[in-house]
Amino acid sequence: MQRFNILLVFLFSISAVLAQDPNLDVLEETLEVPNMTSFGDQIYEDNAMSAAEMSEKYANMAVADTMKTKFTATVTEVCQAKGCWMRLKMNDGQETMVRFKDYGFFMPMDIAGKEVTVNGLAFVEEMSVEDQKHYAKDGGKSDAELAKITSVKKTLGFEADGVLLKE
């Protein structure tokens, strides 16, 4: 019981010092994300891979592989119906299709060319012709372009639980 009381006194002392010293408010300052807009779960830029590093990770993945990760890349396209998906440019010329966990948030439709940091689950999948046409239609493709989609395609996918958009 005496050890418990000593622990309580120690914890109260530390919290009193932290509450009184304005210079110890460092934690609050480091959590702010200047010049960024956050969507979905709150995430931070720290430890994010580059698009080049993520391209290498994707190159080593097989269909149905998944990997929890965070990376930064440039937006090439956004769903023009309601912002429910976006494509990110990878260094190897490919694009990653980013969807949002449980459709819990959407992105602005005018962010093509801007940089984002995404956090979530990377995967490789085979996308059906029907799904390819659906996403192409959402992206504003013409009927002639939709007609050219005729076979299953191996695609890079990402389910984001949080996104940071650079202003």
Secondary structure by P-SEA (a helix, b strand, c coil): caaaaaaaaaaaaaaaaaacccccaaaaaaacccccccccccccccccccaaaaaaaaaaccccbbbbbcbbbbbcccccccccbbbbbccccbbbbbbccccccccccccccbbbbbbcccccccccaaaaaaaaaaacccaaaaaacccccbbbbbbccbbbbcc
